[in-house]
Amino acid sequence: MNTDIVIIGGGASGFAAAIAAKETAPDADVVIAERLPRTGKKLIATGNGKCNLSNMSLGSRNFHGTIDAMGIIARTPGWYELFTEKLGVACVTGSDGREGGVYPRSNSSATVLNAIRLKLSALGVRELCECEITGIRPSDGGFVLTYKEGEIRCRRVIIAAGGYAAPSFGTDGSMLRLLKNMGIRSEKICPAVAPLRVSPDRLRGLKGVRIKGEIAAFSGNKELRRERGELQFNENNISGICVFNLAYLFQKYEGRLTLRADLAPDMTETELTKYLKKIRRDRAGTTAEELLSGFFVRNLAVWLVKNVLGRSPSEPIGSVTDRDIMSLCKSIKSLELAVTGCSPWQNAQSTMGGIPADCINDELGSVKYDGMYFCGEILDVAGDCGGYNLQWAWSSGTLAGKNAALSLKGGKK
Ligand SMILES: Cc1cc2nc3c(=O)[nH]c(=O)nc-3n(C[C@H](O)[C@H](O)[C@H](O)COP(=O)(O)OP(=O)(O)OC[C@H]3O[C@@H](n4cnc5c(N)ncnc54)[C@H](O)[C@@H]3O)c2cc1C
C-alpha cells in the first residue's frame, strides 16, 4: 500500500492527529494503523467510562517530563473549540465532584468516541485495524512500515502508539523499544497516575481503609509535592487520586521516596491532643481501642494504637499516657511510609518518561528522521490525574498532524 500519512495508533492522540492532518491537507491520504481489532479502546475506559477529557485549570505544575507540554497546549485549540465547536460534543465541568475536570455532558466516553468517528469518516480518514506495525525504515524520502500482511509505504509517519501503561489496551511499550533500535532514545520510564507500593508489613491491618487526608512526597527532608484527597490503603500499596499524582516522582527518586500522610489535615496537633485527652477522660473504664474509635474507622483506630504505641488495643484506656497521646498525634499528622516500589503497568493510567525533548523539534518532528512525528503518551510528558493526559493527547496530536500535513504541502521531503 502507498499512502501519504500513516498514524501508528488509534487512540486519543492518533485521532487528533488524523483530524488535524486531513483538515490541513484535505487531499492527502491519511491512514490510522491500529494493532487491536478496534480503535479507541482505551478512550472508552477513561474516567471510569465518563471520559475526563480536559481540565479548566491547566498549568505547568500538572505536567511532568522534559517536554514543555504547556507550551504545546498553548499553541493548539482548547477543549471547547475541539469538542463543543468542532465535534459537537456538549461538555460540562466537574461532573463527578472533581474540581475543574471537563466531561462530556452525556457522562459517557462513548459519546466522545462516536463524535470522533463521525468526524474521521466525514474527512475520509481510513482505519486499518489488526495492523501492528513491527518495523519502520526510512526509504525514498518517506518510510516503509512492516506489518504481518506486508508493507505500507508512506511519505510521513506519525507515531501515536502510547507508552507502557495499561497494556490490555494495546500499549506495552513495544513501539518505544522499536524506536530505540532505530537510535531514538527514551527517557527512563515509570508508571504515572498509579498507586505507590509500601511494605505489606507496614500496611497490615489497614487494607480497605479510606480516609480524606493530605499526603506529601519527600526525598530525605526535601518536600517534593503535597496533595489533598482520599487516601486508600490496600494490601501492598496506597492509592487514591492524591497518591496517583505523586507516582511520577518514582522515576527520579526511586529508593529515596517517602510519603508522609496527614490523616487529620483539618486539625492542628494541639487541637488533636486536646480532643484525645478529653476522650481518655470521657471514656474512662473502656479500652485503648476506644481512644480513636470515634474519630477514625475502627481498623485505623486499632492500627494506630498497635503500631504507634506498640500496645494491645484491649489495655485500659487509662494506661495511655500523655506521652502516648503526643506520639499518636504526631503520627496522625505525619504518618511516614517508605515507598518500596511502583505499581504494575496494568494498574497505571499513564507513563512517566518516553521520547524526550532533545529528540524532537518544535513541530513534534524527529530530529533524527525527517518526516517522522510523535504525539501523545509516547513522548516524555506525564500529566496529573484529572483530564491532563487526554488534553496532552489532543494538543500534541493536533500539532503533529498539522505539521506532518503542512510538510507535505510545502513539498518538503
Ligand atoms: C483506565 C484508564 C483511564 C484513564 N482515564 C483518563 C481520564 O479520564 N482523563 C485523562 O486525561 N486521561 C486518562 N487516562 C490516560 C489517557 O487515556 C492516555 O494518556 C491517553 O489515552 C494516551 O493517548 P495516546 O493516543 O498517546 O495513546 P493510547 O490512547 O494508549 O493509544 C495508543 C494506541 O496505539 C496502539 N498501538 C500501540 N503499538 C502499536 C503498533 N505497533 N502498531 C499499531 N498500533 C499500535 C494501541 O493499541 C493503542 O490503541 C486513562 C488511562 C487509563 C488506562
The ligand as an SDF file (V2000), in Angstrom:
LIG
                    3D

 53 58  0  0  0  0  0  0  0  0999 V2000
   -8.1910    3.1380   32.7070 C   0  0  0  0  0  0  0  0  0  0  0  0
   -7.6720    4.4690   32.2430 C   0  0  0  0  0  0  0  0  0  0  0  0
   -8.4130    5.6040   32.4930 C   0  0  0  0  0  0  0  0  0  0  0  0
   -7.9220    6.8480   32.0910 C   0  0  0  0  0  0  0  0  0  0  0  0
   -8.6940    7.9540   32.3020 N   0  0  0  0  0  0  0  0  0  0  0  0
   -8.2490    9.1640   31.8900 C   0  0  0  0  0  0  0  0  0  0  0  0
   -9.0740   10.3210   32.0240 C   0  0  0  0  0  0  0  0  0  0  0  0
  -10.2540   10.2580   32.4330 O   0  0  0  0  0  0  0  0  0  0  0  0
   -8.5370   11.5210   31.6500 N   0  0  0  0  0  0  0  0  0  0  0  0
   -7.2780   11.6330   31.1250 C   0  0  0  0  0  0  0  0  0  0  0  0
   -6.8570   12.7340   30.8070 O   0  0  0  0  0  0  0  0  0  0  0  0
   -6.5160   10.5450   30.9220 N   0  0  0  0  0  0  0  0  0  0  0  0
   -6.9710    9.3130   31.2700 C   0  0  0  0  0  0  0  0  0  0  0  0
   -6.1980    8.2140   31.0490 N   0  0  0  0  0  0  0  0  0  0  0  0
   -4.9150    8.3750   30.3210 C   0  0  0  0  0  0  0  0  0  0  0  0
   -5.1920    8.5310   28.8320 C   0  0  0  0  0  0  0  0  0  0  0  0
   -6.1640    7.6000   28.4240 O   0  0  0  0  0  0  0  0  0  0  0  0
   -3.9310    8.3310   27.9910 C   0  0  0  0  0  0  0  0  0  0  0  0
   -2.9230    9.1940   28.4510 O   0  0  0  0  0  0  0  0  0  0  0  0
   -4.1980    8.6250   26.5220 C   0  0  0  0  0  0  0  0  0  0  0  0
   -5.1820    7.7290   26.0470 O   0  0  0  0  0  0  0  0  0  0  0  0
   -2.9430    8.4820   25.6860 C   0  0  0  0  0  0  0  0  0  0  0  0
   -3.2910    8.6560   24.3530 O   0  0  0  0  0  0  0  0  0  0  0  0
   -2.3390    8.1280   23.1930 P   0  0  0  0  0  0  0  0  0  0  0  0
   -3.0460    8.3830   21.9160 O   0  0  0  0  0  0  0  0  0  0  0  0
   -0.9840    8.6640   23.3740 O   0  0  0  0  0  0  0  0  0  0  0  0
   -2.2070    6.5720   23.4380 O   0  0  0  0  0  0  0  0  0  0  0  0
   -3.3070    5.4400   23.5650 P   0  0  0  0  0  0  0  0  0  0  0  0
   -4.6490    6.0040   23.8180 O   0  0  0  0  0  0  0  0  0  0  0  0
   -2.7420    4.4970   24.5300 O   0  0  0  0  0  0  0  0  0  0  0  0
   -3.3470    4.8160   22.1000 O   0  0  0  0  0  0  0  0  0  0  0  0
   -2.2500    4.1550   21.5360 C   0  0  0  0  0  0  0  0  0  0  0  0
   -2.7790    3.1630   20.5240 C   0  0  0  0  0  0  0  0  0  0  0  0
   -1.6770    2.6670   19.7570 O   0  0  0  0  0  0  0  0  0  0  0  0
   -1.8940    1.2960   19.5000 C   0  0  0  0  0  0  0  0  0  0  0  0
   -0.5930    0.6980   19.1820 N   0  0  0  0  0  0  0  0  0  0  0  0
    0.4670    0.5230   20.0020 C   0  0  0  0  0  0  0  0  0  0  0  0
    1.5110   -0.0300   19.3530 N   0  0  0  0  0  0  0  0  0  0  0  0
    1.0940   -0.1920   18.0760 C   0  0  0  0  0  0  0  0  0  0  0  0
    1.7220   -0.7130   16.9100 C   0  0  0  0  0  0  0  0  0  0  0  0
    2.9730   -1.1750   16.9240 N   0  0  0  0  0  0  0  0  0  0  0  0
    1.0110   -0.7470   15.7530 N   0  0  0  0  0  0  0  0  0  0  0  0
   -0.2760   -0.2870   15.7200 C   0  0  0  0  0  0  0  0  0  0  0  0
   -0.9140    0.2030   16.7870 N   0  0  0  0  0  0  0  0  0  0  0  0
   -0.2430    0.2680   17.9470 C   0  0  0  0  0  0  0  0  0  0  0  0
   -2.5330    0.7890   20.7730 C   0  0  0  0  0  0  0  0  0  0  0  0
   -3.2380   -0.4150   20.5600 O   0  0  0  0  0  0  0  0  0  0  0  0
   -3.4360    1.9540   21.1650 C   0  0  0  0  0  0  0  0  0  0  0  0
   -4.7340    1.8090   20.6320 O   0  0  0  0  0  0  0  0  0  0  0  0
   -6.6620    6.9500   31.4270 C   0  0  0  0  0  0  0  0  0  0  0  0
   -5.9280    5.7900   31.1750 C   0  0  0  0  0  0  0  0  0  0  0  0
   -6.4160    4.5580   31.5800 C   0  0  0  0  0  0  0  0  0  0  0  0
   -5.6240    3.3180   31.2780 C   0  0  0  0  0  0  0  0  0  0  0  0
  1  2  1  0
  2  3  1  0
  2 52  2  0
  3  4  2  0
  4  5  1  0
  4 50  1  0
  5  6  2  0
  6  7  1  0
  6 13  1  0
  7  8  2  0
  7  9  1  0
  9 10  1  0
 10 11  2  0
 10 12  1  0
 12 13  2  0
 13 14  1  0
 14 15  1  0
 14 50  1  0
 15 16  1  0
 16 17  1  0
 16 18  1  0
 18 19  1  0
 18 20  1  0
 20 21  1  0
 20 22  1  0
 22 23  1  0
 23 24  1  0
 24 25  2  0
 24 26  1  0
 24 27  1  0
 27 28  1  0
 28 29  2  0
 28 30  1  0
 28 31  1  0
 31 32  1  0
 32 33  1  0
 33 34  1  0
 33 48  1  0
 34 35  1  0
 35 36  1  0
 35 46  1  0
 36 37  1  0
 36 45  1  0
 37 38  2  0
 38 39  1  0
 39 40  1  0
 39 45  2  0
 40 41  1  0
 40 42  2  0
 42 43  1  0
 43 44  2  0
 44 45  1  0
 46 47  1  0
 46 48  1  0
 48 49  1  0
 50 51  2  0
 51 52  1  0
 52 53  1  0
M  END
$$$$
